[in-house]
Amino acid sequence: MRFETADTELTEDNLANMEAGFAGGDMSFIEAKHAEFVSVGGSRVAYLDMVVTDFETYADMIIEQADFSDEDLEIFGGRDGFLEIIPPTNHLMFYFNADGDLYSLSGVYFNDIQRDALMELFATALPTVVKD
C-alpha cells in the first residue's frame, strides 16, 4: 500500500478500518483483542494484538496459501491431523509509515512467553526501521 504523500501519518480512522477489516470479509476469523497507537522514535505506529477465532477457516487458508498437496497433508494425518497439531494462534501486528510506504511487522505466538519474546524483539527492531 502506498500513501499519497510521504508525510501522511496513520490516523484513528486507519486503525478503525484495520480492526473492521479483520471483523468482516475474508479475515473474519481474526479478532483484534487490542488495538492502539504507540510512539516509536517519535513516529506513530499502529499496534494490534489479534486472536484467531475460527481456527478451521484459518487452517484452511494456511493450507490453500501454502499450496499443500494431498501428499503434504498426509504427513500430518490429513486435514484433521493438521488441525490437531497447530495450537490456538495469536498475532502481533505493527503498521507504520516510512518514506511514504506502509510497512507491517508481524509475529505469531501461541502462549504468553512467546508473546513477551515477540514484544521484546519488536521493541528492538521497530526503532531501526521507523524513522521520525
C-alpha positions, -999 to 999 in steps of 0.1 A, spaced: 0 0 0 14 34 -9 3 66 8 -4 96 -14 24 117 2 54 108 22 43 128 52 9 110 56 5 96 91 -17 67 102 -50 80 117 -76 68 141 -97 60 110 -69 38 96 -68 19 129 -106 15 130 -105 3 94 -78 -22 102 -99 -36 131 -131 -36 109 -112 -53 81 -105 -83 103 -141 -83 116 -156 -87 81 -148 -102 48 -121 -127 42 -104 -122 75 -135 -125 98 -118 -154 116 -94 -130 133 -105 -107 161 -85 -77 174 -81 -81 211 -62 -49 215 -55 -20 191 -39 13 198 -13 37 185 22 37 202 50 61 197 83 47 183 111 71 178 86 100 176 66 82 149 31 69 152 28 31 150 -4 11 149 -2 -19 172 -28 -48 171 -29 -79 191 -52 -104 175 -66 -139 181 -79 -165 156 -115 -171 165 -124 -197 138 -94 -220 136 -108 -243 109 -112 -214 85 -77 -201 94 -62 -236 89 -79 -239 55 -64 -206 45 -30 -218 55 -34 -250 36 -46 -231 5 -20 -203 6 9 -228 12 -5 -248 -17 -4 -280 3 -9 -311 -18 -28 -342 -6 5 -358 -1 17 -329 20 -14 -331 42 -9 -368 47 23 -361 65 1 -346 92 -25 -373 90 -47 -353 66 -65 -320 72 -79 -332 106 -44 -342 117 -31 -308 107 -59 -291 127 -49 -312 158 -12 -303 158 -15 -265 155 -24 -248 187 -47 -217 190 -30 -189 172 -24 -152 181 -8 -125 161 10 -92 169 10 -67 141 27 -33 139 19 -9 110 39 22 103 47 48 76 83 51 64 92 72 34 56 72 22 51 35 23 30 15 47 50 -13 64 39 -42 86 59 -62 110 41 -92 124 46 -123 145 26 -154 156 26 -166 192 10 -195 210 15 -185 246 23 -156 268 60 -164 270 62 -163 232 42 -130 231 66 -114 256 96 -126 234 80 -111 203 72 -78 221 109 -76 231 120 -84 196 97 -57 181 108 -32 208 144 -37 195 135 -39 157 110 -11 153 133 18 162 157 6 135 131 9 107 107 36 119 121 70 112 107 103 125 
